[in-house]
Amino acid sequence: MADSWFPQWRQSVSATGLVAPDETLPPGQTIIMGLQHAVAMFGATVLMPLLMGLDPNLSVMMSGIGTLLFFLITGGRVPSYLGSSAAFVGVVIAVTGFNGQGVNQHLGVALGGIIVCGLLYTLIGVVVMKVGTRWIEKLMPPVVTGAVVMAIGLNLAPIAVRSVSSSMFDSWIAVMTVICIGLTAVFTRGMVQRLLLLVGLIAAWAIYALLTNGFGLGKPVDFGLIASAPWFGLPTTTAPIFNSQAMFTIAPVAIILVAENLGHLKAVAGMTGKNLDPWMGRAFVGDGLATMLSGGLGGSGVTTYAENIGVMAVTKVYSTLVFVAAAVIAILLGFSPKFGALIHTIPAPVIGGASIVVFGLIAVAGARIWVQNNVDLGQNGNLIMVAVTLVLGAGDFALKIGSFTMGGIGTATFGAIILNAILSRRRAAALNDVARQQS
C-alpha cells in the first residue's frame, strides 16, 4: 500500500501515448477527456433512471457526486466513473409496480432497498479489504454470476413488451427504435458506436417527431417543456421508505455489483499493467457508499461501467483526474432543469423500444460472462443450476416466507448460489474420487 492516500500525479511523458492513473494531462485536455466520459455515460445516467421513473437530473447529479466519493475513498488510484446500474431496473420495477412511463409514484419504497443494498455492498468491501477477494470468486463463480445476470434480463422482458403494447403505433415505434439502435451498433465506428444507445435513441426520437408533429400520426412531442424550463435549479429529491419486502428483493443486487465491479477492475488492471487488487476493497466500499448516498436522496444505485473502460481502451488515457472532470460536468448538468426537460420529451414508445434492447443486453451479458470464463455447461451441476435459475427469474417465481414474499429475481439469485454450493461440492467430491482411483 502506498505511503500517502493520494498519488503524486505527474505530467505524462509516455512515448506510447498511454497516460497512467497517476499521471495527468494539461488542464484543457483533462476537461475535454472528462466531457467525453460524461457523454459516454449518458446511456446509463439518463436511460436507466427513465426506465425506473427517477428524476434524470438527480440521477445525473448523483452519478457525479458518487464518482467524486469513489475517487476520494480509492485515493484517486482507480480510474472509474459510477453510473446508474442496470441491475437495479428489474427490482425497482418489481417492488414499485412502475409501468415504465412518467414519474414513479412509489419510488420511496425502492429507495430503502437501494440503501440496504449499498450497505451490504459496503460491508462486503470491508471484508475484502481484510481478507481479499478469493472467497467471492468461490461463492460466486462465473457460472453463477452469468446465470443471475441473465435471469434479471429475462425477468424484465415482459415489462418491456407491455410498455409498448398500448397501441399498434407504439409497437411500431418500438420496432423502429430497436432498428435505429441496431444500425448504430453495426454500421458506425469509434465514439458514435460506443454511444449506440444514445445515438439510436436520438435518431428514433427524431423520426417519431417527424411522424407525429409533422404528419399527425400520434401524440406530438411537446417542445414547449424545454423552452419554459429554467437553466438552473435544484433537482427533485425523494425520501426513502424502508419496507422489508422491498429491501429483501433489492439487497441481492449487491451480489451482481460485486461481480461486475470485480470484472471491471480486473479489465482496467490488465489494460494499465498496474495491480489494482490492493484497492479492490476500497472500490467496493466507495461504490457501496455512493449507492447509499444516491438512494438516500432519490437516485439510483450506481456502479462502474464498461462504457468508460471502452473509452479508456481506445484513448489509452487512464488518469483518474479525468474522472474528476467528468463528475463535475455531470453535477453541473444535474442542476439544469432545461436538461431534464429535454430528457422528458423523449416519447414513451421510444423509451420502451430502447428498454427492449437494454433488457436484452443484460440477458446477453450473462452469456458473455460464461463465454469469457470458459464455463462448461456440459457439466450436469452447472447445467441444472443454470436451467433452474433462468426459469425462476424469467417466470418471476415467488416464495412466501411468513409475511415476506421473495420475488423472482431474489429466488433466482439465492437459488443460484445455494444450488451451486450443493452441486459443486458433489462435483468436487467426484473429482477427488477419480484422482484417488488414478493414483
C-alpha positions as CSV (number, residue, x, y, z in Angstrom):
1,M,0.0,0.0,0.0
2,A,1.3,3.5,-0.8
3,D,2.6,5.8,1.9
4,S,0.2,8.6,1.0
5,W,-3.5,8.4,0.5
6,F,-3.4,10.1,-3.0
7,P,-0.7,9.5,-5.6
8,Q,1.6,12.3,-6.6
9,W,0.2,13.0,-10.1
10,R,2.9,13.8,-12.7
11,Q,2.7,15.1,-16.2
12,S,2.5,12.2,-18.7
13,V,5.7,11.9,-20.8
14,S,5.0,8.4,-22.2
15,A,6.2,7.8,-25.7
16,T,3.5,5.2,-26.3
17,G,0.7,7.7,-25.6
18,L,-0.5,5.8,-22.5
19,V,-1.4,8.0,-19.6
20,A,-1.3,6.0,-16.3
21,P,-3.8,6.5,-13.5
22,D,-1.2,8.5,-11.5
23,E,-0.3,10.8,-14.5
24,T,-2.1,13.8,-15.8
25,L,-2.7,15.7,-19.0
26,P,-2.8,19.5,-19.4
27,P,-6.0,21.1,-17.8
28,G,-7.7,21.7,-21.1
29,Q,-7.2,18.1,-22.3
30,T,-8.3,16.8,-19.0
31,I,-11.6,18.7,-19.2
32,I,-12.2,17.5,-22.8
33,M,-11.5,13.9,-21.8
34,G,-13.8,14.3,-18.9
35,L,-16.6,15.6,-21.2
36,Q,-16.1,12.5,-23.4
37,H,-16.5,10.2,-20.4
38,A,-19.6,12.1,-19.2
39,V,-21.1,11.8,-22.7
40,A,-20.2,8.1,-22.9
41,M,-22.2,7.6,-19.6
42,F,-25.4,9.2,-20.9
43,G,-26.8,5.8,-21.8
44,A,-26.5,4.8,-18.2
45,T,-27.1,8.1,-16.4
46,V,-30.1,9.1,-18.5
47,L,-31.8,5.9,-19.8
48,M,-31.7,3.8,-16.7
49,P,-33.3,6.4,-14.4
50,L,-36.1,6.9,-17.0
51,L,-36.8,3.2,-17.1
52,M,-37.3,3.3,-13.3
53,G,-39.2,6.5,-13.2
54,L,-36.5,8.5,-11.5
55,D,-35.7,12.2,-11.9
56,P,-32.9,12.1,-14.5
57,N,-31.5,15.4,-13.3
58,L,-31.0,14.0,-9.8
59,S,-29.6,10.7,-11.1
60,V,-27.0,12.5,-13.3
61,M,-26.0,14.7,-10.4
62,M,-25.7,11.8,-8.0
63,S,-23.6,9.9,-10.5
64,G,-21.2,12.8,-10.5
65,I,-21.2,13.1,-6.7
66,G,-20.8,9.3,-6.4
67,T,-17.8,9.4,-8.7
68,L,-16.2,12.0,-6.6
69,L,-16.8,10.0,-3.4
70,F,-15.4,6.9,-5.2
71,F,-12.3,8.9,-6.2
72,L,-11.8,10.0,-2.6
73,I,-12.2,6.6,-1.0
74,T,-9.9,4.9,-3.5
75,G,-7.3,7.6,-3.0
76,G,-7.5,8.6,-6.7
77,R,-5.9,5.3,-7.7
78,V,-8.7,3.6,-9.5
79,P,-9.9,5.1,-12.8
80,S,-13.7,4.8,-12.9
81,Y,-16.9,6.6,-13.3
82,L,-20.1,5.5,-11.5
83,G,-23.3,5.4,-13.5
84,S,-26.8,4.2,-12.8
85,S,-26.7,0.4,-12.6
86,A,-29.0,-1.6,-15.0
87,A,-29.1,-4.3,-12.3
88,F,-31.5,-2.2,-10.3
89,V,-34.1,-1.7,-13.1
90,G,-35.8,-5.0,-12.6
91,V,-36.0,-5.0,-8.8
92,V,-37.1,-1.3,-8.7
93,I,-39.9,-2.0,-11.1
94,A,-40.8,-5.2,-9.3
95,V,-41.3,-3.5,-5.9
96,T,-42.9,-0.3,-7.1
97,G,-45.2,-1.7,-9.9
98,F,-43.9,1.1,-12.2
99,N,-45.4,0.9,-15.7
100,G,-42.4,2.5,-17.5
101,Q,-43.9,5.9,-18.2
102,G,-43.6,9.2,-16.3
103,V,-42.7,9.6,-12.6
104,N,-42.5,6.5,-10.3
105,Q,-45.1,7.4,-7.6
106,H,-43.9,4.6,-5.3
107,L,-40.2,5.3,-5.6
108,G,-39.6,5.7,-1.9
109,V,-40.2,2.0,-1.3
110,A,-37.4,1.2,-3.7
111,L,-35.0,3.7,-2.3
112,G,-35.0,2.0,1.1
113,G,-34.0,-1.2,-0.7
114,I,-31.3,0.6,-2.6
115,I,-29.8,2.0,0.6
116,V,-29.7,-1.5,2.2
117,C,-28.2,-2.9,-1.0
118,G,-25.5,-0.2,-0.8
119,L,-24.9,-1.1,2.9
120,L,-24.5,-4.8,2.1
121,Y,-22.1,-3.9,-0.7
122,T,-20.1,-1.6,1.6
123,L,-19.8,-4.4,4.2
124,I,-18.6,-6.8,1.5
125,G,-16.0,-4.2,0.6
126,V,-14.8,-4.0,4.2
127,V,-14.4,-7.8,4.3
128,V,-12.5,-7.7,1.0
129,M,-10.1,-5.1,2.5
130,K,-9.3,-7.5,5.3
131,V,-9.2,-10.9,3.6
132,G,-9.1,-10.3,-0.2
133,T,-11.5,-11.5,-3.0
134,R,-10.9,-15.3,-3.2
135,W,-14.0,-16.0,-1.1
136,I,-16.2,-14.0,-3.5
137,E,-14.8,-15.9,-6.5
138,K,-15.5,-19.2,-4.7
139,L,-19.0,-18.2,-3.6
140,M,-20.0,-16.6,-6.9
141,P,-18.0,-18.2,-9.8
142,P,-18.7,-17.0,-13.3
143,V,-21.3,-19.7,-13.9
144,V,-23.4,-18.3,-11.0
145,T,-23.0,-14.6,-11.8
146,G,-23.7,-15.3,-15.5
147,A,-26.9,-17.1,-14.7
148,V,-28.1,-14.4,-12.3
149,V,-27.4,-11.6,-14.7
150,M,-29.2,-13.4,-17.5
151,A,-32.2,-14.2,-15.2
152,I,-32.5,-10.5,-14.4
153,G,-32.7,-9.6,-18.1
154,L,-35.3,-12.3,-18.8
155,N,-37.3,-11.2,-15.8
156,L,-37.6,-7.7,-17.3
157,A,-38.7,-8.9,-20.8
158,P,-42.5,-8.9,-20.2
159,I,-42.3,-5.4,-18.7
160,A,-40.5,-4.1,-21.8
161,V,-43.1,-5.7,-24.1
162,R,-46.1,-4.4,-22.1
163,S,-44.7,-0.9,-22.1
164,V,-45.1,-0.6,-25.9
165,S,-48.3,-2.6,-26.4
166,S,-50.9,0.0,-25.7
167,S,-51.4,0.7,-29.4
168,M,-50.1,-0.6,-32.7
169,F,-48.4,2.8,-33.4
170,D,-46.4,2.5,-30.2
171,S,-45.4,-1.1,-31.1
172,W,-44.1,0.0,-34.5
173,I,-42.3,2.9,-32.9
174,A,-40.6,0.5,-30.6
175,V,-39.6,-1.7,-33.5
176,M,-38.2,1.4,-35.3
177,T,-36.2,2.3,-32.1
178,V,-34.7,-1.2,-31.9
179,I,-33.7,-0.9,-35.6
180,C,-32.1,2.5,-35.1
181,I,-30.1,1.3,-32.2
182,G,-29.1,-1.9,-34.1
183,L,-28.0,0.1,-37.2
184,T,-25.9,2.4,-35.0
185,A,-24.3,-0.6,-33.3
186,V,-23.3,-2.3,-36.5
187,F,-22.7,0.5,-39.1
188,T,-20.9,3.1,-37.0
189,R,-17.4,3.2,-35.5
190,G,-15.5,4.9,-32.7
191,M,-17.2,7.2,-30.2
192,V,-20.6,7.0,-32.1
193,Q,-20.6,3.2,-31.8
194,R,-19.8,3.4,-28.1
195,L,-22.8,5.7,-27.7
196,L,-25.1,3.4,-29.6
197,L,-28.0,3.6,-27.1
198,L,-27.9,7.4,-27.0
199,V,-27.4,7.9,-30.8
200,G,-30.1,5.3,-31.6
201,L,-32.5,6.9,-29.2
202,I,-31.9,10.4,-30.7
203,A,-32.5,9.0,-34.2
204,A,-35.7,7.3,-33.2
205,W,-36.8,10.4,-31.3
206,A,-36.3,12.5,-34.5
207,I,-38.3,10.0,-36.6
208,Y,-41.1,10.0,-34.0
209,A,-41.2,13.8,-34.0
210,L,-41.4,13.8,-37.8
211,L,-44.3,11.3,-37.8
212,T,-46.3,12.9,-35.0
213,N,-45.5,16.7,-35.2
214,G,-45.1,16.6,-39.0
215,F,-47.7,14.1,-40.2
216,G,-50.1,13.9,-37.1
217,L,-49.9,10.1,-36.7
218,G,-49.6,10.1,-32.9
219,K,-49.1,12.1,-29.8
220,P,-46.8,15.0,-30.7
221,V,-43.6,15.9,-28.9
222,D,-44.1,19.0,-26.6
223,F,-41.0,21.1,-27.1
224,G,-42.6,23.8,-25.1
225,L,-41.3,22.0,-22.0
226,I,-37.7,22.8,-22.9
227,A,-38.5,26.5,-23.7
228,S,-40.3,27.0,-20.3
229,A,-37.7,25.2,-18.2
230,P,-35.1,27.4,-16.4
231,W,-31.4,26.9,-17.0
232,F,-30.5,26.4,-13.3
233,G,-32.5,24.8,-10.5
234,L,-32.5,22.1,-7.8
235,P,-33.4,18.5,-8.8
236,T,-36.3,16.8,-7.1
237,T,-35.4,14.6,-4.1
238,T,-37.5,11.7,-2.7
239,A,-37.4,10.4,0.9
240,P,-36.7,6.6,1.3
241,I,-39.2,4.2,2.8
242,F,-37.8,1.1,4.5
243,N,-40.1,-1.8,3.6
244,S,-38.9,-5.3,4.5
245,Q,-40.1,-7.0,1.3
246,A,-38.6,-4.3,-0.9
247,M,-35.3,-4.5,1.0
248,F,-35.0,-8.3,0.7
249,T,-35.8,-8.0,-3.0
250,I,-33.3,-5.3,-3.9
251,A,-30.4,-6.2,-1.5
252,P,-29.3,-9.2,-3.5
253,V,-28.3,-6.8,-6.3
254,A,-25.2,-6.2,-4.3
255,I,-24.0,-9.7,-5.5
256,I,-24.3,-8.5,-9.1
257,L,-22.5,-5.2,-8.4
258,V,-19.6,-7.1,-6.7
259,A,-19.2,-9.4,-9.6
260,E,-19.5,-6.5,-12.1
261,N,-17.0,-4.3,-10.3
262,L,-14.6,-7.1,-9.8
263,G,-14.6,-7.8,-13.5
264,H,-14.3,-4.2,-14.5
265,L,-11.3,-3.6,-12.2
266,K,-9.6,-6.7,-13.4
267,A,-10.0,-5.4,-17.0
268,V,-8.6,-2.0,-16.1
269,A,-5.7,-3.6,-14.3
270,G,-4.9,-5.6,-17.4
271,M,-5.0,-2.5,-19.7
272,T,-2.9,-0.4,-17.4
273,G,-0.4,-3.0,-16.3
274,K,-1.0,-2.0,-12.7
275,N,-2.1,-4.3,-9.9
276,L,-5.4,-2.9,-8.5
277,D,-6.1,-5.7,-6.1
278,P,-4.9,-3.7,-3.1
279,W,-7.7,-1.2,-3.8
280,M,-10.4,-3.7,-4.7
281,G,-12.0,-3.5,-1.2
282,R,-11.8,0.3,-1.2
283,A,-13.5,0.3,-4.6
284,F,-16.4,-1.8,-3.3
285,V,-16.7,0.5,-0.3
286,G,-16.7,3.6,-2.5
287,D,-19.3,2.1,-4.8
288,G,-21.5,1.0,-1.8
289,L,-21.4,4.3,-0.1
290,A,-22.2,6.1,-3.3
291,T,-25.2,3.9,-3.8
292,M,-26.4,4.6,-0.3
293,L,-26.0,8.3,-0.8
294,S,-27.8,8.3,-4.1
295,G,-30.7,6.2,-2.7
296,G,-31.0,8.4,0.3
297,L,-31.8,11.4,-1.9
298,G,-33.9,9.7,-4.6
299,G,-31.4,8.5,-7.1
300,S,-30.5,5.0,-8.5
301,G,-27.9,2.6,-7.2
302,V,-24.6,3.2,-9.1
303,T,-21.8,1.0,-10.4
304,T,-18.6,1.1,-12.6
305,Y,-19.4,0.9,-16.3
306,A,-18.0,-0.8,-19.3
307,E,-18.6,2.3,-21.5
308,N,-15.8,4.1,-19.6
309,I,-13.5,1.1,-19.9
310,G,-14.1,1.2,-23.7
311,V,-13.2,4.9,-23.8
312,M,-10.0,4.3,-21.8
313,A,-9.1,1.4,-24.0
314,V,-9.4,3.5,-27.2
315,T,-7.7,6.7,-25.8
316,K,-5.2,5.0,-23.6
317,V,-5.8,7.8,-21.1
318,Y,-6.3,6.3,-17.6
319,S,-5.6,9.4,-15.5
320,T,-8.0,9.4,-12.5
321,L,-8.2,13.2,-12.7
322,V,-10.1,12.9,-15.9
323,F,-13.0,11.3,-13.9
324,V,-13.0,14.2,-11.5
325,A,-13.6,16.5,-14.5
326,A,-16.4,14.1,-15.8
327,A,-18.0,14.1,-12.3
328,V,-18.0,17.9,-12.2
329,I,-19.6,18.1,-15.6
330,A,-22.3,15.6,-14.6
331,I,-23.1,17.6,-11.4
332,L,-23.5,20.8,-13.4
333,L,-25.9,19.1,-15.8
334,G,-27.9,17.8,-12.8
335,F,-28.5,21.4,-11.7
336,S,-30.1,22.3,-15.1
337,P,-33.9,21.8,-15.3
338,K,-33.6,22.5,-19.0
339,F,-31.5,19.4,-19.4
340,G,-34.1,17.4,-17.5
341,A,-36.9,18.9,-19.7
342,L,-35.0,17.8,-22.8
343,I,-34.9,14.2,-21.4
344,H,-38.6,14.2,-20.6
345,T,-39.5,15.0,-24.2
346,I,-38.4,11.5,-25.2
347,P,-41.6,9.7,-26.2
348,A,-42.7,6.7,-24.1
349,P,-42.7,4.2,-27.0
350,V,-39.1,5.2,-27.9
351,I,-38.0,4.6,-24.3
352,G,-39.9,1.3,-24.5
353,G,-38.0,0.3,-27.6
354,A,-34.7,1.2,-26.0
355,S,-35.7,-0.8,-22.9
356,I,-36.2,-3.9,-25.1
357,V,-32.6,-3.6,-26.3
358,V,-31.2,-2.8,-22.8
359,F,-33.0,-5.7,-21.1
360,G,-31.9,-8.0,-23.8
361,L,-28.3,-6.8,-23.4
362,I,-28.5,-7.5,-19.7
363,A,-29.5,-11.1,-20.5
364,V,-26.8,-11.5,-23.1
365,A,-24.2,-10.1,-20.7
366,G,-24.8,-13.2,-18.6
367,A,-23.9,-15.4,-21.5
368,R,-20.9,-13.3,-22.2
369,I,-19.6,-13.9,-18.7
370,W,-19.9,-17.7,-19.5
371,V,-18.0,-17.4,-22.8
372,Q,-15.2,-15.1,-21.4
373,N,-14.6,-17.5,-18.5
374,N,-15.0,-20.8,-20.5
375,V,-17.9,-22.0,-18.4
376,D,-18.6,-25.7,-19.1
377,L,-22.4,-26.2,-19.4
378,G,-21.7,-29.8,-20.3
379,Q,-21.2,-30.5,-16.5
380,N,-24.5,-31.6,-15.1
381,G,-24.1,-29.5,-11.9
382,N,-23.6,-26.3,-14.0
383,L,-26.4,-27.2,-16.3
384,I,-29.0,-27.9,-13.6
385,M,-28.1,-24.7,-11.7
386,V,-28.3,-22.5,-14.8
387,A,-31.6,-24.1,-16.0
388,V,-33.3,-23.6,-12.7
389,T,-32.0,-20.1,-12.2
390,L,-33.2,-18.9,-15.6
391,V,-36.7,-20.3,-15.2
392,L,-37.0,-18.9,-11.7
393,G,-36.1,-15.5,-13.0
394,A,-37.9,-15.5,-16.3
395,G,-41.1,-16.9,-14.7
396,D,-40.9,-14.5,-11.7
397,F,-41.1,-17.4,-9.3
398,A,-42.0,-16.1,-5.8
399,L,-41.7,-17.8,-2.5
400,K,-43.6,-16.7,0.6
401,I,-41.8,-16.9,4.0
402,G,-44.2,-15.8,6.7
403,S,-45.5,-12.4,5.7
404,F,-42.5,-11.8,3.4
405,T,-42.6,-12.6,-0.3
406,M,-39.4,-13.1,-2.2
407,G,-39.8,-12.3,-5.9
408,G,-38.3,-14.0,-9.0
409,I,-35.1,-12.1,-9.0
410,G,-34.4,-12.9,-5.3
411,T,-35.3,-16.6,-5.7
412,A,-33.1,-16.8,-8.8
413,T,-30.1,-15.1,-7.1
414,F,-30.2,-17.1,-3.9
415,G,-31.2,-20.3,-5.7
416,A,-28.2,-20.0,-8.0
417,I,-25.8,-19.5,-5.0
418,I,-27.3,-22.3,-3.0
419,L,-27.6,-24.8,-5.8
420,N,-24.0,-24.1,-7.0
421,A,-22.7,-24.6,-3.4
422,I,-24.5,-28.0,-3.2
423,L,-23.8,-29.3,-6.7
424,S,-20.2,-28.0,-6.8
425,R,-19.5,-29.8,-3.5
426,R,-20.7,-33.1,-5.1
427,R,-18.6,-32.3,-8.3
428,A,-15.5,-31.7,-6.2
429,A,-16.1,-35.0,-4.3
430,A,-16.4,-36.9,-7.6
431,L,-13.2,-35.3,-8.9
432,N,-11.4,-36.4,-5.8
433,D,-12.7,-39.9,-6.2
434,V,-11.4,-40.0,-9.8
435,A,-8.0,-38.7,-8.7
436,R,-7.7,-41.4,-6.0
437,Q,-8.6,-44.1,-8.4
438,Q,-6.0,-42.9,-10.9
439,S,-3.3,-42.8,-8.2
